[in-house]
Amino acid sequence: SAAGAAVLGGDLDDTDEIDAVAELAPSDFETAHLKRMPYLYVGAKTNAAIAVSLIADENELLASLTATNGRTRRARMSRGVKARFWAAKIQNRGGEDFAVDSIEYLPMTLGRKV
Protein backbone atom coordinates (compact mmCIF):
# COMPACT_ATOMS: atom_id res chain seq x y z
CA SER A 1 0.00 0.00 0.00
CA ALA A 2 1.00 3.65 -0.17
CA ALA A 3 1.52 3.65 3.61
CA GLY A 4 4.02 0.79 3.46
CA ALA A 5 3.53 -2.89 4.27
CA ALA A 6 0.11 -4.51 3.93
CA VAL A 7 -1.20 -7.28 6.17
CA LEU A 8 -2.42 -10.41 4.38
CA GLY A 9 -5.20 -12.22 6.22
CA GLY A 10 -8.21 -11.36 8.32
CA ASP A 11 -11.94 -11.10 7.63
CA LEU A 12 -12.01 -7.66 5.99
CA ASP A 13 -10.79 -6.06 2.78
CA ASP A 14 -10.40 -2.49 3.96
CA THR A 15 -13.86 -2.22 5.59
CA ASP A 16 -15.70 -4.75 3.40
CA GLU A 17 -16.34 -8.33 4.50
CA ILE A 18 -14.71 -10.96 2.31
CA ASP A 19 -17.24 -13.19 0.53
CA ALA A 20 -16.28 -16.75 -0.34
CA VAL A 21 -18.29 -18.90 -2.78
CA ALA A 22 -17.66 -22.37 -4.19
CA GLU A 23 -19.87 -24.01 -6.81
CA LEU A 24 -19.40 -27.70 -7.51
CA ALA A 25 -19.78 -29.37 -10.89
CA PRO A 26 -23.20 -30.90 -11.67
CA SER A 27 -23.63 -34.65 -11.32
CA ASP A 28 -26.32 -37.12 -12.36
CA PHE A 29 -24.96 -39.69 -9.88
CA GLU A 30 -24.41 -42.13 -12.76
CA THR A 31 -28.10 -42.56 -13.58
CA ALA A 32 -30.53 -40.90 -15.98
CA HIS A 33 -33.36 -41.21 -13.43
CA LEU A 34 -34.84 -38.09 -11.87
CA LYS A 35 -33.86 -37.41 -8.28
CA ARG A 36 -35.01 -35.33 -5.33
CA MET A 37 -32.54 -33.81 -2.89
CA PRO A 38 -34.25 -32.99 0.43
CA TYR A 39 -31.01 -32.71 2.45
CA LEU A 40 -27.36 -31.94 1.93
CA TYR A 41 -24.64 -32.54 4.52
CA VAL A 42 -21.60 -30.28 4.73
CA GLY A 43 -18.50 -31.21 6.70
CA ALA A 44 -16.98 -27.89 7.68
CA LYS A 45 -14.94 -26.09 10.29
CA THR A 46 -16.48 -22.71 11.07
CA ASN A 47 -18.14 -20.79 13.88
CA ALA A 48 -21.13 -19.68 11.79
CA ALA A 49 -23.82 -21.12 9.54
CA ILE A 50 -22.94 -21.76 5.91
CA ALA A 51 -25.35 -20.80 3.12
CA VAL A 52 -26.03 -23.73 0.80
CA SER A 53 -27.86 -23.58 -2.54
CA LEU A 54 -28.68 -26.46 -4.84
CA ILE A 55 -28.71 -26.13 -8.61
CA ALA A 56 -31.18 -28.52 -10.23
CA ASP A 57 -30.80 -28.91 -14.01
CA GLU A 58 -29.16 -25.44 -14.18
CA ASN A 59 -31.88 -23.73 -12.09
CA GLU A 60 -30.67 -22.39 -8.76
CA LEU A 61 -33.00 -23.10 -5.87
CA LEU A 62 -33.42 -21.14 -2.68
CA ALA A 63 -30.53 -21.12 -0.27
CA SER A 64 -30.68 -22.84 3.08
CA LEU A 65 -28.49 -22.34 6.13
CA THR A 66 -26.71 -25.19 7.84
CA ALA A 67 -26.74 -25.66 11.58
CA THR A 68 -24.26 -23.49 13.46
CA ASN A 69 -22.66 -26.24 15.53
CA GLY A 70 -21.00 -29.56 14.89
CA ARG A 71 -18.50 -30.66 12.29
CA THR A 72 -21.09 -32.21 9.93
CA ARG A 73 -23.97 -29.85 9.30
CA ARG A 74 -27.29 -30.61 7.62
CA ALA A 75 -29.02 -28.20 5.26
CA ARG A 76 -32.72 -28.81 4.60
CA MET A 77 -33.36 -28.18 0.92
CA SER A 78 -36.48 -27.66 -1.24
CA ARG A 79 -38.95 -30.52 -1.23
CA GLY A 80 -40.69 -31.69 -4.37
CA VAL A 81 -38.09 -30.47 -6.87
CA LYS A 82 -37.08 -33.17 -9.36
CA ALA A 83 -34.04 -33.05 -11.61
CA ARG A 84 -31.48 -35.26 -13.28
CA PHE A 85 -28.39 -33.10 -12.63
CA TRP A 86 -27.63 -31.58 -9.23
CA ALA A 87 -24.85 -29.28 -8.03
CA ALA A 88 -24.17 -27.51 -4.74
CA LYS A 89 -23.07 -23.95 -4.11
CA ILE A 90 -21.73 -22.99 -0.69
CA GLN A 91 -20.83 -19.58 0.69
CA ASN A 92 -19.85 -17.90 3.91
CA ARG A 93 -21.97 -15.34 5.71
CA GLY A 94 -20.63 -12.08 7.03
CA GLY A 95 -17.05 -12.74 5.93
CA GLU A 96 -16.73 -15.65 8.37
CA ASP A 97 -13.80 -18.04 7.83
CA PHE A 98 -14.69 -21.61 6.94
CA ALA A 99 -13.01 -24.74 5.66
CA VAL A 100 -15.11 -27.39 3.92
CA ASP A 101 -13.77 -30.93 3.90
CA SER A 102 -16.82 -32.83 2.61
CA ILE A 103 -20.17 -32.42 0.91
CA GLU A 104 -22.52 -35.39 0.98
CA TYR A 105 -25.48 -35.61 -1.34
CA LEU A 106 -28.26 -38.05 -0.44
CA PRO A 107 -30.34 -38.20 -3.62
CA MET A 108 -33.73 -39.90 -3.59
CA THR A 109 -33.79 -41.65 -6.98
CA LEU A 110 -37.23 -41.76 -8.58
CA GLY A 111 -38.53 -44.44 -10.94
CA ARG A 112 -38.84 -42.16 -13.97
CA LYS A 113 -36.10 -41.26 -16.36
CA VAL A 114 -35.86 -37.88 -18.01
C-alpha positions, 0 to 999 in steps of 0.5 A: 500500500502507499503507507508501506507494508500490507497485512495479508489475512483477516476477515475484511478487505479495507472495511468490506467483509470478504465473501467466499463462494464455491460451486461444484460441478453438476452430477447425475450420480451415474443414472438418468433417473430423476432425483429429489434432494431434500437434504445436503450434509456439509463437513466444515470447520467454522463458527457460523452457519454456511449458506447452501444452494442447490442447482437442479438442471441449471436452475438455482434453488433457494438457499438454506443455512446449515446448523451453526454447531457440529463438524457435519452440518445438515441443510434442509433443501427444497422438497418436491423439486425433481431433476437429473443433474444436481450441483451444490453452491456454498458460501460464507456469511458475514465474511466468516472463515470456513473450511469445507472438507466434505459435501454429501449428497443423499439423492432420492432416486425416482422411478422415472427417467428424463 
